[in-house]
């Protein structure tokens, strides 16, 4: 047992020697109103028998609605005295939300004033634990649909490549071809667009440096800075390197940064849950055969093994060293070859291989021994591995595990698997299985299978484009709900007619699954 674990264990023993009074109210400000950012996270906390305070939806950013930082701050000030812990999205409280952080026109003075409110909130509520999550403005290869400045639809690829090469050039020597590419891209990208993009990034960087300073000063109990849609070389990666130097004196008991954005609320809710219930769960990690911990997943900039350990620590857990009895086994479904393809590709067929059988046997044996298991399914991006899910179904294990996740990026998946897996200790079997149903229908049924069927059968058939969804939405919703119910009837233990499906952001990327009580 290393020195860090010894210190953590001693601290936990001292804490447990104090009178035990479980606090059970968390105030939560999500990053926006998407189901994965708000609804599912709130449901998880409630399932774990905690009270959770959430602002009115109209205050949060929506698909075509900017978030309102002023109303959010007023709501916090009115309700903070009821909370034992606060989990706060800095993006919502500074800019309005995640998308707002990429397209806003707020002055530096306004942003500075909003940052100062974190200090004021701490002074007014000295006893409530304050956990904050922020993001480094993303550097996507391309973007469509109004979630970046309009010019990014045309010049996003060039901007990404230019800034990625600039980042790489600070780490290693560029080739002559790469240097010529930089010169060519400088001429191709209109200077006004590059200036606008970089000026907003500078404001975002300044906000994150301020949050690091607040953490150093003890204003924040814990800070996560997520790296949204990043790559091994990118502007986001460069800014991350710079922030790491500024945070060098902060321990991982106070600060951490890793890839992802949408899962950060879940991770900090788990940390609040663990600290308020005086738990420090020990998590053992096991991988499927293949690239395992060395996998570098799509949209991320470091090996997944590093990211997993970061998530466990950020959620208030301890990474098992092999000397302790773990409280939770995290099994991670990684691909055989490095890199993660999209779940919608043809190769994602439910063909059971020896690797899959061996992986599921590990799960089966641990469950048979009465050990909690959480499954992080990252073999594909943006959806489940059909082979894994079919084998779990065939062996009757779908309702037995503590948590499952297989959506969007690898880090998004990890945050949910770890967070829900940790909080499952406080749930009834009924509530745990209800959360599993939602994940199976979203990640497995819809993202890995139904979404591509809808695209093929209806969306593309009607020559649909990104802005063509609106008038097709009723028909798409109806067809998707029918398919979801058929899927549930075949694989799950829920009454299909109790399922309701909607598209809250009026796009094909995500759905909202509801189960009538």
C-alpha positions as CSV (number, residue, x, y, z in Angstrom):
1,X,0.0,0.0,0.0
2,X,1.6,3.3,-1.1
3,X,1.9,6.5,1.0
4,X,-1.0,8.1,-0.7
5,X,-3.3,5.2,0.1
6,X,-2.0,5.2,3.7
7,X,-2.9,8.8,4.1
8,X,-6.3,8.4,2.5
9,X,-7.0,5.4,4.7
10,X,-5.9,7.2,7.9
11,X,-8.0,10.2,7.0
12,X,-11.0,8.0,6.4
13,X,-10.5,6.3,9.8
14,X,-10.3,9.7,11.6
15,X,-13.4,10.9,9.8
16,X,-15.3,7.7,10.6
17,X,-14.4,8.2,14.3
18,X,-16.4,11.4,14.3
19,X,-20.2,11.3,15.1
20,X,-21.9,10.0,11.9
21,X,-24.5,12.4,10.6
22,X,-25.3,11.6,6.9
23,X,-26.2,14.8,5.0
24,X,-28.4,14.1,2.1
25,X,-29.1,17.2,0.1
26,X,-27.0,18.2,-3.0
27,X,-27.6,21.4,-5.0
28,X,-26.8,20.7,-8.6
29,X,-26.4,23.1,-11.6
30,X,-26.0,21.0,-14.8
31,X,-24.0,22.0,-17.9
32,X,-27.3,22.2,-19.9
33,X,-30.7,20.6,-20.0
34,X,-29.8,17.5,-22.1
35,X,-30.9,14.2,-20.5
36,X,-27.4,13.0,-20.0
37,X,-26.4,16.3,-18.5
38,X,-29.3,16.8,-16.2
39,X,-32.3,14.3,-16.1
40,X,-30.3,11.0,-15.9
41,X,-27.8,12.4,-13.3
42,X,-30.6,13.7,-11.1
43,X,-32.4,10.4,-11.4
44,X,-29.2,8.6,-10.2
45,X,-28.9,10.8,-7.1
46,X,-32.6,10.3,-6.2
47,X,-32.2,6.5,-6.8
48,X,-29.4,6.6,-4.2
49,X,-31.8,8.2,-1.7
50,X,-30.4,11.7,-1.6
51,X,-32.4,14.8,-2.1
52,X,-31.2,17.0,-5.0
53,X,-32.0,20.6,-5.8
54,X,-32.0,21.6,-9.4
55,X,-32.8,25.0,-11.0
56,X,-35.8,25.5,-13.3
57,X,-35.1,24.1,-16.7
58,X,-35.8,27.5,-18.3
59,X,-32.6,28.8,-16.6
60,X,-30.5,26.2,-18.2
61,X,-29.1,26.1,-21.8
62,X,-31.3,24.2,-24.3
63,X,-31.1,23.3,-28.0
64,X,-32.1,26.8,-29.2
65,X,-32.0,28.6,-25.8
66,X,-29.1,30.3,-24.1
67,X,-28.6,29.6,-20.5
68,X,-29.2,32.5,-18.0
69,X,-26.2,32.9,-15.6
70,X,-27.9,35.7,-13.8
71,X,-31.0,33.7,-12.9
72,X,-28.9,30.7,-12.1
73,X,-26.8,32.6,-9.6
74,X,-29.9,34.1,-8.0
75,X,-31.4,30.6,-7.7
76,X,-28.2,29.4,-6.1
77,X,-28.1,32.2,-3.6
78,X,-31.7,31.5,-2.7
79,X,-31.2,27.8,-2.1
80,X,-27.6,27.2,-1.1
81,X,-28.4,27.3,2.6
82,X,-30.5,24.1,2.1
83,X,-27.6,22.2,0.7
84,X,-24.9,20.1,2.3
85,X,-22.9,20.0,-0.9
86,X,-23.0,21.9,-4.2
87,X,-22.0,20.5,-7.6
88,X,-21.8,23.4,-10.0
89,X,-21.1,23.7,-13.8
90,X,-18.8,26.7,-14.3
91,X,-19.8,26.8,-17.9
92,X,-23.4,27.4,-17.0
93,X,-22.6,30.0,-14.3
94,X,-20.1,31.9,-16.4
95,X,-21.4,31.6,-20.0
96,X,-24.8,30.0,-19.8
97,X,-23.9,26.5,-20.8
98,X,-21.5,24.3,-22.8
99,X,-22.5,25.5,-26.2
100,X,-22.8,29.0,-24.9
101,X,-19.1,28.8,-23.9
102,X,-18.2,28.4,-27.6
103,X,-20.4,31.2,-29.1
104,X,-20.9,33.9,-26.5
105,X,-19.9,37.6,-26.8
106,X,-19.6,38.4,-23.1
107,X,-17.0,41.0,-22.1
108,X,-14.1,40.0,-19.9
109,X,-15.5,42.3,-17.2
110,X,-18.8,40.4,-17.1
111,X,-17.0,37.1,-16.9
112,X,-14.7,38.3,-14.2
113,X,-17.7,39.4,-12.1
114,X,-19.3,36.0,-12.4
115,X,-16.1,34.3,-11.4
116,X,-16.0,36.4,-8.2
117,X,-19.4,35.1,-7.2
118,X,-17.8,31.7,-6.4
119,X,-15.9,33.4,-3.7
120,X,-19.0,35.2,-2.5
121,X,-20.9,31.9,-2.5
122,X,-18.2,30.3,-0.3
123,X,-18.3,33.3,2.2
124,X,-22.1,33.0,2.5
125,X,-22.0,29.2,2.8
126,X,-18.8,28.2,4.6
127,X,-20.0,24.8,5.7
128,X,-21.4,23.4,2.3
129,X,-18.9,21.5,0.2
130,X,-18.4,23.1,-3.2
131,X,-17.5,20.9,-6.2
132,X,-17.1,22.7,-9.6
133,X,-16.6,21.4,-13.1
134,X,-15.4,23.4,-16.0
135,X,-14.3,22.6,-19.6
136,X,-11.5,23.6,-21.9
137,X,-13.2,24.9,-25.0
138,X,-13.2,22.1,-27.5
139,X,-11.2,21.8,-30.8
140,X,-13.4,19.6,-33.0
141,X,-12.3,18.4,-36.4
142,X,-15.5,19.8,-37.8
143,X,-18.9,20.8,-36.5
144,X,-22.5,21.4,-37.8
145,X,-25.8,22.4,-36.4
146,X,-25.2,25.7,-34.6
147,X,-23.0,24.4,-31.7
148,X,-20.0,26.4,-32.9
149,X,-19.7,29.8,-34.5
150,X,-21.2,29.8,-38.0
151,X,-17.9,30.0,-39.8
152,X,-16.7,26.7,-38.2
153,X,-19.0,24.8,-40.6
154,X,-16.8,25.9,-43.4
155,X,-13.4,26.5,-41.8
156,X,-13.5,24.2,-38.8
157,X,-11.3,21.5,-40.4
158,X,-8.7,24.1,-41.4
159,X,-8.7,25.7,-38.0
160,X,-8.3,22.3,-36.3
161,X,-5.4,21.3,-38.5
162,X,-3.7,24.6,-38.2
163,X,-3.9,24.7,-34.4
164,X,-3.0,21.0,-34.1
165,X,0.2,21.5,-36.0
166,X,1.0,24.6,-33.9
167,X,0.6,22.5,-30.8
168,X,2.7,19.7,-32.2
169,X,5.4,22.1,-33.1
170,X,5.8,23.1,-29.5
171,X,6.3,19.5,-28.5
172,X,8.5,18.2,-31.4
173,X,10.1,19.3,-34.6
174,X,7.8,19.6,-37.5
175,X,8.6,18.2,-41.0
176,X,9.0,20.5,-43.9
177,X,5.6,19.4,-45.3
178,X,4.0,20.2,-42.0
179,X,5.6,23.7,-41.9
180,X,4.4,24.4,-45.4
181,X,0.8,23.2,-44.4
182,X,0.8,25.8,-41.6
183,X,1.8,28.5,-44.0
184,X,-0.9,27.5,-46.4
185,X,-3.6,27.3,-43.7
186,X,-2.7,30.7,-42.4
187,X,-3.6,32.1,-45.8
188,X,-6.7,30.0,-46.2
189,X,-8.4,30.9,-42.9
190,X,-9.9,34.4,-42.8
191,X,-8.1,36.3,-40.0
192,X,-11.3,37.7,-38.6
193,X,-12.6,34.2,-38.0
194,X,-9.4,33.0,-36.4
195,X,-9.3,36.1,-34.2
196,X,-12.8,35.5,-33.0
197,X,-12.2,31.9,-32.2
198,X,-8.9,32.5,-30.4
199,X,-10.3,35.5,-28.4
200,X,-13.1,33.3,-27.0
201,X,-10.6,30.7,-26.1
202,X,-8.4,33.2,-24.3
203,X,-11.4,34.2,-22.2
204,X,-12.1,30.5,-21.5
205,X,-8.5,29.9,-20.5
206,X,-8.5,32.9,-18.2
207,X,-11.7,31.7,-16.5
208,X,-10.1,28.3,-15.9
209,X,-6.9,29.8,-14.5
210,X,-9.2,31.8,-12.1
211,X,-10.9,28.6,-11.0
212,X,-7.6,27.0,-10.3
213,X,-6.6,30.0,-8.2
214,X,-9.9,29.6,-6.3
215,X,-9.1,26.0,-5.6
216,X,-5.6,26.9,-4.4
217,X,-7.2,29.4,-2.0
218,X,-9.6,26.8,-0.6
219,X,-12.7,28.4,-2.0
220,X,-13.5,25.3,-4.0
221,X,-13.3,21.8,-2.4
222,X,-12.7,20.2,-5.7
223,X,-12.3,21.2,-9.3
224,X,-12.4,19.2,-12.5
225,X,-11.5,20.8,-15.8
226,X,-12.7,18.6,-18.7
227,X,-11.1,18.5,-22.1
228,X,-14.1,18.5,-24.4
229,X,-13.7,16.7,-27.8
230,X,-9.9,16.9,-27.9
231,X,-7.1,15.1,-29.7
232,X,-3.5,14.2,-29.0
233,X,-2.4,17.4,-30.8
234,X,-4.9,20.3,-30.8
235,X,-5.5,23.7,-29.3
236,X,-7.3,22.1,-26.4
237,X,-4.3,19.9,-25.8
238,X,-2.0,22.9,-25.8
239,X,-4.2,24.8,-23.3
240,X,-4.4,21.7,-21.1
241,X,-0.6,21.6,-21.0
242,X,-0.5,25.2,-19.9
243,X,-3.2,24.7,-17.2
244,X,-1.4,21.7,-15.9
245,X,1.7,23.9,-15.1
246,X,-0.5,26.4,-13.3
247,X,-2.1,23.6,-11.2
248,X,1.2,21.8,-10.6
249,X,1.0,22.4,-6.8
250,X,-2.5,21.1,-6.4
251,X,-2.9,17.5,-5.4
252,X,-5.5,15.2,-7.0
253,X,-7.4,15.5,-3.7
254,X,-8.3,19.0,-4.9
255,X,-8.0,19.2,-8.7
256,X,-7.9,17.0,-11.8
257,X,-8.2,17.3,-15.6
258,X,-9.1,14.6,-18.1
259,X,-11.0,14.2,-21.4
260,X,-14.7,14.7,-21.6
261,X,-17.4,17.1,-20.6
262,X,-20.9,15.6,-20.4
263,X,-20.0,13.1,-17.7
264,X,-18.4,15.6,-15.3
265,X,-21.6,16.3,-13.4
266,X,-22.1,12.6,-12.7
267,X,-18.5,12.2,-11.5
268,X,-18.8,15.1,-9.0
269,X,-22.2,13.9,-7.8
270,X,-20.6,10.6,-7.0
271,X,-17.8,12.4,-5.1
272,X,-20.4,14.4,-3.1
273,X,-22.3,11.1,-2.4
274,X,-19.1,9.3,-1.3
275,X,-17.9,12.1,0.9
276,X,-21.3,12.8,2.5
277,X,-21.7,9.1,3.3
278,X,-18.1,8.9,4.5
279,X,-17.2,6.3,1.9
280,X,-14.0,5.9,-0.1
281,X,-14.7,2.9,-2.4
282,X,-11.9,0.8,-3.7
283,X,-12.3,0.1,-7.4
284,X,-10.5,-2.7,-9.3
285,X,-10.1,-2.4,-13.0
286,X,-10.1,-5.2,-15.5
287,X,-10.0,-5.0,-19.3
288,X,-11.1,-7.1,-22.2
289,X,-8.5,-8.7,-24.4
290,X,-6.9,-6.2,-26.8
291,X,-5.3,-2.8,-26.4
292,X,-6.8,-2.4,-22.9
293,X,-5.3,0.4,-20.9
294,X,-3.2,1.6,-23.9
295,X,-6.3,2.3,-26.0
296,X,-6.5,5.9,-27.2
297,X,-10.2,6.5,-27.9
298,X,-11.8,8.8,-30.4
299,X,-12.2,12.4,-29.3
300,X,-9.5,11.9,-26.6
301,X,-5.9,12.7,-26.1
302,X,-4.4,10.2,-23.7
303,X,-4.4,6.4,-23.1
304,X,-7.6,5.2,-21.5
305,X,-5.9,3.6,-18.5
306,X,-4.8,7.0,-17.3
307,X,-8.3,8.4,-17.9
308,X,-9.9,5.6,-15.9
309,X,-7.7,6.2,-12.8
310,X,-8.4,9.9,-13.0
311,X,-12.2,9.3,-13.1
312,X,-12.0,6.9,-10.1
313,X,-10.1,9.4,-8.0
314,X,-12.2,12.3,-9.0
315,X,-15.4,10.4,-8.0
316,X,-13.9,10.0,-4.5
317,X,-12.6,6.4,-4.9
318,X,-9.3,4.6,-4.6
319,X,-7.7,2.6,-7.5
320,X,-7.1,-0.9,-6.2
321,X,-3.5,-2.0,-6.0
322,X,-4.2,-5.7,-5.6
323,X,-3.6,-5.8,-1.9
324,X,-7.1,-4.7,-0.9
325,X,-10.6,-6.2,-1.2
326,X,-12.3,-4.0,-3.8
327,X,-15.7,-2.6,-3.3
328,X,-16.5,-2.4,-7.0
329,X,-15.1,-4.2,-10.1
330,X,-15.0,-1.9,-13.1
331,X,-14.7,-4.0,-16.3
332,X,-13.8,-2.1,-19.4
333,X,-14.7,-3.4,-22.8
334,X,-11.9,-2.1,-25.1
335,X,-11.3,-3.0,-28.8
336,X,-8.8,-5.6,-30.0
337,X,-7.0,-3.0,-32.1
338,X,-6.2,0.6,-30.9
339,X,-8.7,3.3,-31.7
340,X,-12.5,3.2,-31.4
341,X,-14.8,3.2,-34.4
342,X,-18.4,4.5,-34.4
343,X,-21.0,2.1,-33.1
344,X,-23.0,2.4,-36.3
345,X,-20.3,0.7,-38.4
346,X,-21.1,-2.6,-40.2
347,X,-18.5,-4.4,-38.0
348,X,-20.6,-3.9,-34.9
349,X,-22.5,-7.1,-35.4
350,X,-23.7,-9.4,-32.5
351,X,-21.1,-12.1,-33.4
352,X,-19.8,-13.6,-30.2
353,X,-16.0,-14.2,-30.2
354,X,-13.8,-16.0,-27.7
355,X,-12.7,-12.6,-26.4
356,X,-16.2,-11.6,-25.7
357,X,-17.0,-14.9,-24.0
358,X,-13.9,-14.6,-21.8
359,X,-14.8,-11.0,-20.8
360,X,-18.4,-11.9,-19.9
361,X,-17.2,-14.9,-17.9
362,X,-15.1,-12.5,-15.8
363,X,-18.3,-10.6,-15.1
364,X,-20.4,-13.7,-14.5
365,X,-17.8,-15.1,-12.0
366,X,-17.6,-11.9,-10.0
367,X,-21.4,-11.6,-9.8
368,X,-21.7,-15.2,-8.7
369,X,-19.3,-14.4,-5.9
370,X,-21.6,-11.6,-4.8
371,X,-19.3,-8.7,-6.0
372,X,-20.7,-5.5,-7.5
373,X,-19.7,-5.0,-11.2
374,X,-19.9,-1.9,-13.3
375,X,-19.4,-2.2,-17.1
376,X,-17.8,0.5,-19.2
377,X,-18.4,-0.4,-22.8
378,X,-15.9,1.7,-24.9
379,X,-15.1,-0.7,-27.7
380,X,-17.0,1.7,-30.0
381,X,-17.8,5.4,-29.8
382,X,-21.3,6.6,-29.6
383,X,-23.0,3.3,-28.8
384,X,-22.8,-0.2,-27.3
385,X,-20.9,-3.2,-28.5
386,X,-23.6,-5.5,-29.9
387,X,-21.5,-8.7,-29.3
388,X,-21.0,-7.9,-25.6
389,X,-24.7,-7.0,-25.0
390,X,-26.0,-10.1,-26.8
391,X,-23.7,-12.3,-24.6
392,X,-24.8,-10.5,-21.4
393,X,-28.4,-11.1,-22.5
394,X,-27.8,-14.8,-23.3
395,X,-26.3,-15.4,-19.9
396,X,-29.0,-13.6,-18.0
397,X,-26.7,-10.9,-16.6
398,X,-28.3,-7.7,-17.9
399,X,-30.2,-7.1,-14.7
400,X,-27.5,-8.3,-12.3
401,X,-24.7,-5.7,-12.8
402,X,-24.5,-2.5,-10.7
403,X,-24.1,-0.1,-13.7
404,X,-23.7,-0.1,-17.4
405,X,-22.7,2.6,-19.8
406,X,-21.8,2.7,-23.5
407,X,-22.7,6.2,-24.9
408,X,-20.8,8.9,-26.7
409,X,-17.1,9.3,-25.9
410,X,-15.1,6.8,-23.8
411,X,-14.8,9.3,-21.0
412,X,-18.6,10.0,-21.0
413,X,-19.1,6.3,-20.7
414,X,-16.5,6.0,-17.8
415,X,-18.1,8.8,-15.8
416,X,-21.5,7.2,-15.9
417,X,-20.3,3.6,-15.2
418,X,-18.1,4.7,-12.3
419,X,-20.6,7.2,-10.9
420,X,-23.7,5.0,-11.1
421,X,-21.6,2.0,-10.0
422,X,-20.5,3.8,-6.8
423,X,-23.9,5.2,-6.0
424,X,-25.6,1.8,-6.6
425,X,-24.6,0.9,-3.1
426,X,-27.4,3.1,-1.8
427,X,-30.1,1.9,-4.3
428,X,-32.8,-0.7,-4.1
429,X,-32.7,-3.4,-6.8
430,X,-35.7,-1.8,-8.4
431,X,-34.1,1.6,-8.8
432,X,-30.7,0.1,-9.9
433,X,-32.5,-1.9,-12.6
434,X,-34.5,1.1,-13.7
435,X,-31.4,3.0,-14.4
436,X,-30.0,0.0,-16.3
437,X,-33.1,-0.1,-18.5
438,X,-32.5,3.6,-19.5
439,X,-28.9,3.0,-20.4
440,X,-29.6,-0.2,-22.4
441,X,-32.4,1.5,-24.4
442,X,-30.3,4.6,-25.0
443,X,-26.8,3.2,-25.6
444,X,-27.6,-0.2,-27.0
445,X,-31.0,-0.1,-28.6
446,X,-30.9,3.5,-30.0
447,X,-27.3,4.6,-30.4
448,X,-25.8,1.3,-31.7
449,X,-28.8,0.1,-33.7
450,X,-32.1,2.1,-34.1
451,X,-30.5,5.4,-34.9
452,X,-28.8,4.1,-38.1
453,X,-32.1,2.3,-39.0
454,X,-34.0,5.6,-38.8
455,X,-31.4,7.4,-40.8
456,X,-31.6,4.7,-43.5
457,X,-35.4,4.1,-43.6
458,X,-36.7,7.7,-43.1
459,X,-34.2,10.4,-42.7
460,X,-32.1,9.8,-45.8
461,X,-35.1,8.5,-47.7
462,X,-36.6,11.9,-47.4
463,X,-33.3,13.5,-48.4
464,X,-32.9,14.9,-44.9
465,X,-30.1,17.2,-43.8
466,X,-29.2,18.6,-40.3
467,X,-31.9,21.3,-40.5
468,X,-34.5,18.9,-42.0
469,X,-35.3,17.2,-38.8
470,X,-38.0,19.6,-37.5
471,X,-41.0,18.7,-39.7
472,X,-40.0,15.0,-39.7
473,X,-39.8,14.9,-35.9
474,X,-43.3,13.5,-35.2
475,X,-42.8,10.6,-37.6
476,X,-39.2,10.0,-36.5
477,X,-40.3,10.0,-32.8
478,X,-43.2,7.6,-33.5
479,X,-41.0,5.2,-35.4
480,X,-38.2,5.3,-32.8
481,X,-40.6,4.7,-29.9
482,X,-42.1,1.7,-31.7
483,X,-38.6,0.2,-32.3
484,X,-37.6,0.9,-28.7
485,X,-40.6,-0.9,-27.4
486,X,-40.0,-3.9,-29.7
487,X,-36.4,-4.0,-28.5
488,X,-37.5,-3.8,-24.8
489,X,-40.0,-6.6,-25.3
490,X,-37.3,-8.9,-26.7
491,X,-34.4,-8.1,-24.3
492,X,-35.6,-6.4,-21.2
493,X,-37.8,-6.8,-18.2
494,X,-39.8,-3.6,-18.5
495,X,-43.4,-3.3,-19.8
496,X,-42.9,-1.8,-23.3
497,X,-46.0,0.4,-23.2
498,X,-44.6,2.2,-20.2
499,X,-41.7,3.5,-22.3
500,X,-41.8,7.0,-23.8
501,X,-39.2,8.4,-26.2
502,X,-38.5,12.0,-27.3
503,X,-35.9,14.1,-29.0
504,X,-35.3,17.0,-26.5
505,X,-32.7,18.7,-28.6
506,X,-34.6,18.1,-31.9
507,X,-31.8,16.3,-33.5
508,X,-30.9,12.6,-34.2
509,X,-27.9,12.5,-31.9
510,X,-29.7,11.9,-28.6
511,X,-33.0,10.7,-27.2
512,X,-34.7,10.9,-23.9
513,X,-36.1,7.7,-22.4
514,X,-38.8,7.8,-19.8
515,X,-40.4,5.0,-17.9
516,X,-43.9,5.6,-16.6
517,X,-44.2,4.6,-12.9
